[in-house]
Amino acid sequence: MKEYHGSLFLSQNWLEALKSKDREPVFFSFKNPDKIGMIAGLVRPVGKSEEKQLFFFSGIAIREKNYDLLKECKKKLLAYAKKNGYSRVIMKSYDYNNYSPASIKEFIPFDRAEFVLDLTIDEQKLIKGFNPDLRRRVRKAKRSGVNVKHSYSPGLLEVLFQLLESTQNMRVSKGYDKYNLIPMPFMNAASIKNLLEKRNAVFFYAEFNGQIIGMQFMVMTAGRAYGLLMGISPEGYKLAAPSALFYDTTIFFKNNGYTSYNMGAVPLGEKNKGIRKFKLSLGTQIIHSAEETTGFLMKPLTRLNKYIQLKRILMNIYLPWKIKKILIKTIDSFFIKGRDEY
């Protein structure tokens, strides 16, 4: 991963944790003639059909940041998929830093950005990069008696779900739509337990008067850390628990030799500008990347590509979200029938 600048979501540990009877890890190497790149993901069904697709949580890891080579690797991956009867190729871009604006016509890109903290810099410089207002909130939390601890115990999973639901309720009360408590594809309680048991994930939690008022679930591999889930109670927000959690996890990973701390992406739109501002206050850099997804590659499913295209057009035009949601749900239910799940 270090040599090829790979995402931690390409690691065998991550993929094995999400393995199931209908999801099998798969690993690819690209050679020219020596190995120049790698990618790993899952072979899984297309919806509830017998068709199969290649699903990757991140794009191709490549030794040299050479966009022409990256493009050739994508072409070879696509050719492999067609030759071996895979109906689709889906490449997400979690923890991916090989952004390339040059694509190939079968792949439709969707731009996104994540907030990443460089942990290789000097600790004092790292701390100075925190916004003064954030440092003030951290001091407030500590003076109030908030303590941050970490644990690998699956027994804390129920507390995490309670806090995730608490955060969702708070956001819904402010006008946001409901969302999946675990937005990462194919992740569930069993995979979280698996990662914790193998020490590829950890809970950080903020405690006040013996009660857990905030918790973050982190995934780690090969010196890279990624904040996947965070839940905060109403009292936790009042006591600045999110600031204390982010601050202490940053120092923990810095002191334990990690090179990067990815705080995840923030959806676009004015409603989310507060979250973006908060993550930037931690001294993060915005790292741009792009998901790349094909339509259906094999007949007879290719006839559904026009409906996938229609969904994408709807997502990019201005319409009230409630109307968009009804139209997209109609297309999914009557035409695509769950085959465009990811």
N, C-alpha and C positions, 0 to 999 in steps of 0.2 A: 504493500500500500504506500509506503513512503517513497519507494523508488519510482512508482508509476503514478504518484499523486492521486491515489484512489480514495473514493468515499468510504467511510466506515460501513456504509450499507451494502458494500460489495463483499464484505467479509464472510467467510464460511460460518463463523459463530452466529452472525445475524440471520443468515439464511436457514441454518439448521434449526434455529429457534422458531421460525415460522413455517417449517415443513409440516405437511399434513398428507392425508391420503390422496388429495387432489392437487397438491403443490409440491413439486420436486425441485430441489436446487440443481442448477446447471451452470457450468463454468466454461468460458471461452478464452482462447488465446489468439492473438493476431500476429503473424510472422511475416518478415519481409527482408531477408530470409530469417533473421534473428527475431526473437520476440520483441514486439514494439508496443503492444497494448493488451489489455485484459478487460473482461467484464463478467459479472456473475449475477444470476437472478433466479427466477422460478419459471418452470413450465407449469401452466395451469389451464383449466378449461376456459372457453369463451362462454360466459354466462353459464347456463345449465346444459349446454350442448356437448357433443362429443368432440367438437373442434378444440384445438390447443393453441395457446399463444405464448410468446416469450415476454415475460414481465421483469423489468429491471428497476430497482429503486434509485439507481443513479446511472449516469452516462459512462462511456468508455474511459477507463483509466489508461493513460498513455505516457510513455517514458519521457518523450520530448513534447513540449507544447507547440506542436506543428499542426496547424489546422488542415493542411492538405492530407497529411497522414491520417488525421482523425476522420476526415471525410471518406477516405478510402476504406477505413475500418468499418464505418457505417454501411458503405456499399456492400462489403463482404458479408456483414451480419444480415443485411436484407436479402442478399442472394442465398445465404444459407437457409433463412426462414422459408423462402419461396420453394427452394429445392426439397426441403424436408416437410413441407405441408403445414407449416404454422400459419394460422389465419391472421395473426397480428403481431406487431412488435411494439411494445410500450416501454419507453425509457423515461422514468421520472428523474428528478435532479436534486435529491436530498444530499446535502453535504458535497456538492459537486462544484469544482472550481475550474473546469476546462470549458468555459463558455466559448462557443463558436457560432458566430452569426451565419456562417456558410453551412447550409444544409443541403439535402438532396430532396427531390420533389416528392417522394413517397412519404417523407417524414414531415409532419406538420408541427412546428414549434409553438410552445406556449411559454412566454417569458415569465420568470419569477426571480426573486432575490431573497437572500438569507443574510442574517446579521452575525458576523463572525469576529471573534476576539482573538488576536494574535498573542499567544502566550510565550513566544520566544523572546519577547523584549524584556528589558530589565524590570524587576518588580516595582520599583519606585515610579518608573515611567508608566507602568501599567496602571497603578493606583491614581497617578495624576491624570490619566486619561478619563477617569470617572468624572462625570459632571459634578460640580460642587453641591448642587441641590441633592443629587443622589447620595453623596457622602454624608450630607446632613441627615437624610432620612435613615441611613444606616446607623448613625450615631443615636438618633431618636429611638430606633428599635432596640439597640443594645442597652440604652439607659432605662428603657421601659421593662427590661428583663427578658427580651426575646433571645433565645439561644438557638443556633443552627447546628444540627447533628446529621450524621449520615448512617445508613443501614442497608444491608443486603437481605433483610428478612422479608420473605413473601407475605408474612403476617400483616404487613402494613398496607397491603394492596386494597383492602376494604376502606381504609382511611383515605387513600388516594382517590378512590371513586367518589366518596362522599364530598371531598374537597373540589373535585372536578365538577360535580353537579352543582355545588355551591357557587362556583365561578360562573357556570353557565346561567344559573338563575339570576345572578347579578347583571350579566350582560343582556339577557332577555328583557330585564326590567328597564334597561336603557335603550331599548328599541332594536337590538340585534336579533337576527333569526336564530332558532335553535340549530345546533350543529352536533356532529358525532363527538362524543366525549373522547374517543380515541380515533383521531383522523387518519392515522397512518394505515395504509392498506394492509389487511390480513392480520393485523396485530390484535391480540386479545389477552385475557388474563393468563392463559396457559403459556403464551410466548413470553410475557413479562416475567413470570416465575422462572421460566427456563433461563432467561438472560441473567436474572439475579443469582440463581444458583451457580452459574458459571462465572460469576463476577464480571460479566460484560455489561452490567447495568447496576445502578445504585439509586437509592432514595436519599435525597437531602430533604430535611424537614425542619421547620421553624417551630419551636416549642415555647409556650408561655403559660406559666402556672400549672405545669404538668399536662397541658392540652396541646395537641398539634394543630396549629392555626394556618399552616401553609406547607406544601410539599411539592417537590420537583422530581420527576423521573428522568434520569440521565442514562444514555447509552454510551459506552466507551470501547474503543478498539485501537490498538497501535498508536497510542499517544494522541488520539482525537476524541473529543467529547461532544455530545449533541444533546441539547435539552429538548426532550420530546413532549413531556406533559407537565403542566403546572396547575395546581388547584389551591385556592386561597379561601379561607372563611371570611365572613364579614368583619370579624374582629381582627383577622390577619391584615386586611386592607387598612384598617384604622391604625394598626401598629407598624405599618411599613414592612410587613413580612416579605413581600416580593423583592424589595431592595436588599434586605439582609440576606435572602437566599442567593440572589445573583452574585452579590459581593463575596460571600463566603465560599460558594462553589468555585468562583474564579480563582481565589487564593489557593483553595485546595488543589485544583488541577495544576496551577502554576507550580506549587511546591512539590508536586508529584511527577514533574517532568513532562507534562502534556504540552503539545505544541499549538493546539487550537481548541477553541470552545465555540461551537456553533449554537446560537440561540434561536435558530429556526427562522422560518419565514413569517411575514405578516401579510394578510390579504390586502389587496388594493382597495382604495376608496377612502373617502373623508372620515367615515366612522372609525377607521382603524389608525388614524394619524396619531392618536395618543399612545398606542402601543409602539408604533414606529419610533416616536420621539423618545419613549422610555428606553428602548433597546439601544438607540444611538447615544443616550446619556451614559451608557456603560462603556463607551469608547470603542464600540464595534465598527467594523467596516462593512459596507454593503457589497456583497458578492453576487453578481448577476449570473444567472444560468438559464437554461431553457429545457423544459420537458420536450420530448420529441416522440410523437405517436403516429403510427401508420393507420390508415383505414384498413378495411378487410382486404387481404391479399389474394384469397382463394375464392373461386366460384363455388357455390352460388351466393355466398355472403357479400360479394362485392356490390351487389345491388343495394345494399344498405348504406353504402358510403355517402350517398346523397343526403341521407337523413343525419348522419354524423356531421356532415358539412353544414347542414341547416342548423344544428345545435350550436356549432361554433359561431355562426353568423349571429344567432340570437344572443349569445353571450357577449358579443362585441358591439351591439347596437344599443342605443338608449331606449329603454322601456322600464316602467316601474317593475321592481324585482318580483312582486306578487304575480304580475302578468307573465313575466319571463318564466317563472317557476312552473306555472300551469302549462305553458306551451312546451317547455322542455319535458315535463312529466308526460304529456300527451304523446310526444314523439317517442319517448322511451317505452311507454306502455303498449302502444299500438303498432309500432314499426320495428324498433330495435330490440325490444323485449329482453332487456337486461344484458345484451351482448356487448354493450359499450360501458360496462361497469367501471373500468379504469382506463 
